[in-house]
Amino acid sequence: MVTDVTLGYTCCLVAGIGFGINFLPVKGIDIGDGIFFSAVMSIGILFVGLLTGTVLSSPPGLAMAQFEPLAALRGSIWMVGNLMCP
């Protein structure tokens, strides 16, 4: 059985790799100032979050998970950081 520490480090490794290669598909494409790309990426993240919340809710599909305002704030700060990078 996997211990909590091993599972935590594995999840951190997968997240680090995932966020590290996040923008590689558009590296060779001229995306202009990036505002449209950032908006579409934000909408995609929102839909994936809503779908995940719906699928993982208990009982499935009947109730969404509790809204976490601090997580929303951190996501907004992350998106503003993406907009600040040329």
N, C-alpha and C positions, 0 to 999 in steps of 0.2 A: 504494500500500500504506500502511496506517495504521501510524504509528510507535508504539512502546510508550508514549511519553509521552502522545500523543493518546488512545490507548486507555485509559490509566490515568485521565486527567481525565474522559473520557466515562463510565467506570464509576463514578467518584466522584460525578459529577453525577446519574446515574440512581439511585444508592444514596441520595444526599441527598434527592432528590425522593420516592423510595419510602418512606424512613423518616420523612420529614416529613409525609406524608399517611397514615401507617399507621393512625391511630385515627379518621380522619374518618368512616368508615361507622357508628361507634357514638356519635358526638358527640351526636346528638339523642335517644339512647335512655338511659333510666335503668338503669344496670348495677349499682346498689347499691354495695357496697364494692369491687367489681372483682376479688375473689379468684377467682370462677368464671370470669370472662372471661379473667383471666391464666392460669389453669390450662388452659383450652381453647386459648388462643393458644399456650401452650408445647407442648401435645400436637400442635397443627397444625404448628408449626415442626419438631418432632421427626420427624413423618411426612414432611414435605417434604425434610428432610435425609436421612432414610433412603432415600427414593425417588431423590433426586438422587445419592446415593452409590452406589446399586445400578445406576442407569442409566449413570453415567459411569465405573464401574469397568472395569478392563481385565483379562480379557475380561468383557463385560457379564454381570452377574448372578451371577458365580462368586465374586468376592472383594470385600469392602468396602474402602474406602480406609482408610489408617492412622488410628487414633484420635488426636486431638490434645487432650490434657488442658488445655492453656492456652486453647484455643478454648472448651472446655466451661466452664471457670472464668469466662471473660469473658461467655459467654452467661448464666451463672447470676447474675453481677453485674448484667447488663443487666435480667434479669427481676426481681431484688430492687429495682432502681431503679424499675421500672414499678409494683411493689407499694407503694412508698413515696409515690407521687404520688396525691393524692386525686382 
